[in-house]
Structures are given as structure tokens and as C-alpha cells.
Amino acid sequence: MSWFYLVLAGLFEIGWPVGLKMAQEPATRVAGIAVAVVFMAFSGLLLWLAQRQIPIGTAYAVWTGIGASGTFLVGVMFYGDPASLMRFLGVALIVLGVVVLKLAH
């Protein structure tokens, strides 16, 4: 169950940078900040639950890896962020590192 909590925490981790991006526009500033705060709270709670069984270093690396790679993909798909082969390679290396941490657990 801890790994489920951790993956869910990583997915919620994607939500708060999206909320902060939404907050850049005056029309969605308050909603964006609210989205960011709610996603931060859920992400933190789920990370806390996961760390009851998963070592802190592994949990944190997986959490940030999911958040970073997911946020990268959201930025490319919805916000027009640059998408080059090298950027995708960098994200693939992050994902590979997360997989190695899971296999080594």
C-alpha cells in the first residue's frame, strides 16, 4: 500500500506547479493558488503515509521524479514548453533512476 501512496503522492506533486502556472494569469490567480495549496497538501500527506514503510531517500527520489517528469510532460502538452530530444532524454534518465530505486528496494 505504501508504494500506491507514493505513486499517488507523485501524481499530486504535478498539480501544484500547474496551479502556480494558472496563478500567473490575473483571471485565474486565486483559483491557481488554491489548486496549488490543495495539491501540495494531498501530495505531502500521501508522501508522509508512504514513508511509514519506504525509506525517506527512496520515497523522496521517487516522489520528486514522478513530479518532475509529470510536470515536464504537462508543460510540453498544455503550455507549449520546448520539447527537444535532449529534454526528453533527461526526463527518461529521471524515470530510469526511479525504476532503479524501486528495483533496489
Steps between C-alpha positions, in 0.01 A plus 500: 500500500793734567611492136145582394505800735837604362395485135183692584707756692720543192197553279362761740845660494433589135196705599661774702736635229201496265306702757787749525505525119125569506562770762717692252183622327299763688168333407602169661734624773291405803387169350858417403632568850218290646581213262868521595429495874253210479732289284796578730301390804385173345843427358664562836248287687542209260880530516477489880289184480743338256801576720364278774627201300733642233841650588500880487769525230322259270159654564623853438684408180200314359262779604705775340573285194132443431426866567781632283439274203122542521527877523736497201244306295213730605712801403574357157146381432300792638725805540720491191823427687792407274517132404840393374661159488746601772221617733316171451825310557549687828150404616561140391811495721293622795244224440778242464646613833160459667465150355847402625412629849182291501685188383770549763246532782 
